Amino acid sequence: MNVNVQFREDGDTLLGYIEGEIDTYTAPILRDELEMIRLSEGLSVELDLSNVNYMDSTGLGVFVAFYKKIVKENASLKLVNLSSRLTRLFEITGLSELMEIGEGGATNARI
């Protein structure tokens, strides 16, 4: 399986749609896509994970690194439309206490 990442801008919000599996093989692809985002103060990044059907600890590491970059640039990150399995993964690792996780807004419509 592969990972596919698409972005579009909506005002001060960057909407991202991620689909596929995020594991040791695909995590570098996702990391590269996230690193290309030009972050600025006040930018809001919303990542829709509704079609991510698998994620391992490598994938979590990518999101932790991106979250640290977001905080450093005074931007914000919201992960939306996670499956119950992904939500549980973020909860048991404690990452749901750091990162905003919730229902999607504008990303409910496919990018």
MIDOSE-1310 file (N, C-alpha, C; in nm, 2 decimals, decimal comma, always signed):
residues 111
mnvn	+0,08/-0,12/+0,00/+0,00/+0,00/+0,00/+0,09/+0,12/+0,00; +0,03/+0,23/-0,04/+0,10/+0,36/-0,05/+0,03/+0,46/+0,03; +0,08/+0,58/+0,04/+0,01/+0,69/+0,11/+0,00/+0,80/+0,00; -0,12/+0,87/+0,01/-0,14/+0,98/-0,08/-0,18/+1,10/+0,00
vqfr	-0,12/+1,21/-0,04/-0,14/+1,34/+0,04/-0,18/+1,45/-0,06; -0,28/+1,52/-0,03/-0,33/+1,63/-0,11/-0,36/+1,75/-0,02; -0,33/+1,87/-0,07/-0,35/+1,99/+0,01/-0,43/+2,09/-0,07; -0,50/+2,17/+0,00/-0,56/+2,29/-0,06/-0,57/+2,40/+0,04
edgd	-0,57/+2,52/+0,00/-0,58/+2,64/+0,09/-0,72/+2,69/+0,10; -0,76/+2,73/+0,22/-0,89/+2,79/+0,24/-0,87/+2,90/+0,34; -0,84/+3,02/+0,29/-0,81/+3,13/+0,37/-0,68/+3,11/+0,45; -0,69/+3,12/+0,58/-0,57/+3,10/+0,67/-0,56/+2,95/+0,71
tllg	-0,63/+2,87/+0,64/-0,63/+2,72/+0,68/-0,58/+2,64/+0,56; -0,49/+2,55/+0,59/-0,44/+2,46/+0,49/-0,50/+2,32/+0,52; -0,58/+2,28/+0,43/-0,66/+2,15/+0,44/-0,58/+2,04/+0,38; -0,55/+1,94/+0,45/-0,48/+1,82/+0,40/-0,56/+1,70/+0,40
yieg	-0,56/+1,62/+0,30/-0,63/+1,49/+0,30/-0,53/+1,38/+0,28; -0,52/+1,29/+0,37/-0,42/+1,18/+0,37/-0,50/+1,05/+0,36; -0,45/+0,96/+0,27/-0,52/+0,83/+0,26/-0,41/+0,72/+0,24; -0,45/+0,60/+0,28/-0,36/+0,49/+0,27/-0,31/+0,44/+0,40
eidt	-0,19/+0,37/+0,40/-0,13/+0,32/+0,52/-0,01/+0,40/+0,55; +0,01/+0,43/+0,68/+0,13/+0,51/+0,72/+0,21/+0,41/+0,81; +0,32/+0,36/+0,75/+0,41/+0,26/+0,82/+0,55/+0,30/+0,79; +0,64/+0,21/+0,82/+0,79/+0,23/+0,80/+0,82/+0,26/+0,65
ytap	+0,74/+0,20/+0,56/+0,77/+0,22/+0,42/+0,71/+0,35/+0,37; +0,59/+0,39/+0,41/+0,53/+0,51/+0,36/+0,55/+0,64/+0,44; +0,59/+0,62/+0,57/+0,61/+0,74/+0,65/+0,71/+0,84/+0,60; +0,82/+0,80/+0,53/+0,90/+0,91/+0,47/+0,83/+0,99/+0,37
ilrd	+0,74/+0,93/+0,29/+0,67/+1,00/+0,19/+0,58/+1,11/+0,26; +0,51/+1,07/+0,36/+0,43/+1,16/+0,44/+0,51/+1,27/+0,50; +0,62/+1,23/+0,56/+0,71/+1,33/+0,62/+0,76/+1,44/+0,52; +0,80/+1,39/+0,40/+0,84/+1,48/+0,30/+0,73/+1,58/+0,26
elem	+0,61/+1,53/+0,24/+0,50/+1,61/+0,21/+0,47/+1,72/+0,31; +0,48/+1,68/+0,44/+0,45/+1,77/+0,55/+0,56/+1,87/+0,56; +0,69/+1,83/+0,54/+0,80/+1,92/+0,55/+0,79/+2,03/+0,44; +0,72/+2,01/+0,33/+0,71/+2,11/+0,22/+0,62/+2,22/+0,25
irls	+0,54/+2,20/+0,36/+0,44/+2,31/+0,40/+0,52/+2,43/+0,45; +0,48/+2,54/+0,40/+0,54/+2,67/+0,45/+0,46/+2,72/+0,56; +0,50/+2,69/+0,68/+0,43/+2,74/+0,80/+0,45/+2,88/+0,83; +0,35/+2,95/+0,88/+0,36/+3,09/+0,93/+0,27/+3,10/+1,05
egls	+0,30/+3,21/+1,13/+0,23/+3,23/+1,25/+0,08/+3,25/+1,21; +0,00/+3,18/+1,28/-0,15/+3,20/+1,26/-0,21/+3,10/+1,16; -0,12/+3,03/+1,09/-0,17/+2,93/+0,99/-0,23/+2,81/+1,07; -0,35/+2,77/+1,02/-0,41/+2,66/+1,08/-0,40/+2,54/+0,98
veld	-0,35/+2,43/+1,02/-0,34/+2,31/+0,94/-0,44/+2,21/+0,99; -0,53/+2,16/+0,90/-0,62/+2,06/+0,93/-0,60/+1,94/+0,85; -0,57/+1,82/+0,91/-0,54/+1,70/+0,83/-0,65/+1,60/+0,85; -0,71/+1,56/+0,74/-0,82/+1,46/+0,74/-0,76/+1,32/+0,73
lsnv	-0,78/+1,24/+0,83/-0,73/+1,10/+0,82/-0,83/+1,00/+0,80; -0,95/+1,04/+0,75/-1,06/+0,95/+0,74/-1,03/+0,82/+0,65; -0,94/+0,84/+0,56/-0,90/+0,72/+0,47/-0,76/+0,67/+0,50; -0,72/+0,69/+0,62/-0,59/+0,62/+0,67/-0,64/+0,49/+0,74
nymd	-0,61/+0,38/+0,68/-0,66/+0,25/+0,73/-0,56/+0,18/+0,82; -0,44/+0,23/+0,83/-0,34/+0,17/+0,92/-0,23/+0,27/+0,95; -0,18/+0,27/+1,07/-0,07/+0,36/+1,11/+0,00/+0,29/+1,22; +0,14/+0,28/+1,21/+0,22/+0,22/+1,32/+0,30/+0,34/+1,39
stgl	+0,39/+0,30/+1,47/+0,46/+0,40/+1,55/+0,55/+0,49/+1,46; +0,59/+0,45/+1,35/+0,66/+0,53/+1,26/+0,57/+0,65/+1,21; +0,45/+0,62/+1,18/+0,35/+0,72/+1,15/+0,33/+0,82/+1,26; +0,31/+0,77/+1,38/+0,30/+0,86/+1,50/+0,42/+0,95/+1,51
gvfv	+0,54/+0,90/+1,48/+0,66/+0,98/+1,49/+0,66/+1,10/+1,39; +0,60/+1,07/+1,27/+0,59/+1,18/+1,17/+0,50/+1,29/+1,22; +0,39/+1,25/+1,28/+0,29/+1,35/+1,33/+0,35/+1,43/+1,45; +0,43/+1,36/+1,54/+0,49/+1,43/+1,65/+0,59/+1,53/+1,60
afyk	+0,67/+1,49/+1,50/+0,77/+1,58/+1,45/+0,70/+1,70/+1,38; +0,59/+1,68/+1,31/+0,52/+1,79/+1,24/+0,46/+1,88/+1,35; +0,40/+1,82/+1,45/+0,34/+1,90/+1,56/+0,45/+1,99/+1,63; +0,57/+1,94/+1,65/+0,67/+2,02/+1,71/+0,70/+2,14/+1,62
kivk	+0,71/+2,11/+1,49/+0,73/+2,22/+1,39/+0,62/+2,32/+1,39; +0,50/+2,28/+1,40/+0,38/+2,36/+1,41/+0,39/+2,46/+1,53; +0,42/+2,40/+1,65/+0,43/+2,48/+1,77/+0,54/+2,58/+1,76; +0,65/+2,54/+1,70/+0,77/+2,63/+1,69/+0,73/+2,75/+1,60
enas	+0,65/+2,74/+1,51/+0,61/+2,84/+1,41/+0,48/+2,92/+1,46; +0,43/+2,89/+1,58/+0,31/+2,95/+1,63/+0,19/+2,93/+1,53; +0,18/+2,81/+1,47/+0,07/+2,77/+1,39/-0,02/+2,68/+1,47; -0,12/+2,62/+1,41/-0,20/+2,52/+1,48/-0,23/+2,40/+1,39
lklv	-0,25/+2,29/+1,46/-0,27/+2,16/+1,39/-0,40/+2,09/+1,45; -0,48/+2,05/+1,36/-0,60/+1,97/+1,40/-0,60/+1,84/+1,31; -0,61/+1,73/+1,38/-0,63/+1,60/+1,30/-0,78/+1,57/+1,31; -0,84/+1,54/+1,19/-0,98/+1,52/+1,19/-1,02/+1,39/+1,12
nlss	-1,14/+1,35/+1,16/-1,21/+1,23/+1,10/-1,12/+1,10/+1,11; -1,07/+1,08/+1,23/-0,99/+0,96/+1,26/-1,08/+0,84/+1,28; -1,05/+0,73/+1,24/-1,12/+0,61/+1,27/-1,11/+0,58/+1,42; -1,20/+0,50/+1,47/-1,19/+0,47/+1,62/-1,05/+0,40/+1,65
rltr	-1,00/+0,32/+1,56/-0,87/+0,26/+1,58/-0,76/+0,37/+1,59; -0,76/+0,46/+1,50/-0,66/+0,57/+1,51/-0,68/+0,66/+1,63; -0,80/+0,69/+1,66/-0,83/+0,77/+1,78/-0,77/+0,70/+1,90; -0,80/+0,57/+1,91/-0,75/+0,49/+2,03/-0,59/+0,50/+2,03
lfei	-0,53/+0,49/+1,92/-0,38/+0,49/+1,91/-0,33/+0,62/+1,97; -0,39/+0,73/+1,93/-0,35/+0,86/+1,98/-0,38/+0,88/+2,13; -0,49/+0,82/+2,17/-0,52/+0,82/+2,32/-0,43/+0,74/+2,40; -0,40/+0,62/+2,36/-0,31/+0,54/+2,45/-0,17/+0,58/+2,45
tgls	-0,13/+0,66/+2,35/+0,01/+0,71/+2,35/+0,02/+0,85/+2,42; -0,10/+0,90/+2,45/-0,10/+1,03/+2,52/-0,10/+1,15/+2,42; -0,09/+1,12/+2,29/-0,08/+1,23/+2,19/-0,21/+1,31/+2,18; -0,32/+1,25/+2,21/-0,45/+1,32/+2,21/-0,45/+1,43/+2,31
elme	-0,37/+1,43/+2,41/-0,36/+1,53/+2,51/-0,28/+1,65/+2,45; -0,19/+1,63/+2,36/-0,11/+1,74/+2,30/-0,18/+1,80/+2,17; -0,22/+1,71/+2,09/-0,28/+1,75/+1,96/-0,43/+1,76/+1,96; -0,48/+1,85/+1,89/-0,63/+1,86/+1,87/-0,68/+1,76/+1,78
igeg	-0,77/+1,68/+1,82/-0,83/+1,57/+1,74/-0,98/+1,59/+1,75; -1,04/+1,59/+1,63/-1,19/+1,61/+1,63/-1,25/+1,58/+1,50; -1,37/+1,63/+1,49/-1,45/+1,62/+1,37/-1,40/+1,72/+1,26; -1,42/+1,68/+1,14/-1,37/+1,76/+1,03/-1,47/+1,87/+1,00
gatn	-1,42/+1,98/+0,94/-1,51/+2,08/+0,89/-1,51/+2,08/+0,74; -1,43/+2,17/+0,69/-1,42/+2,18/+0,54/-1,37/+2,06/+0,47; -1,29/+1,98/+0,54/-1,23/+1,87/+0,47/-1,33/+1,75/+0,45; -1,45/+1,76/+0,51/-1,54/+1,66/+0,48/-1,57/+1,64/+0,33
ari	-1,56/+1,75/+0,26/-1,57/+1,74/+0,11/-1,43/+1,71/+0,06; -1,43/+1,61/-0,02/-1,30/+1,56/-0,07/-1,22/+1,67/-0,14; -1,09/+1,67/-0,12/-1,01/+1,78/-0,18/-0,99/+1,74/-0,33
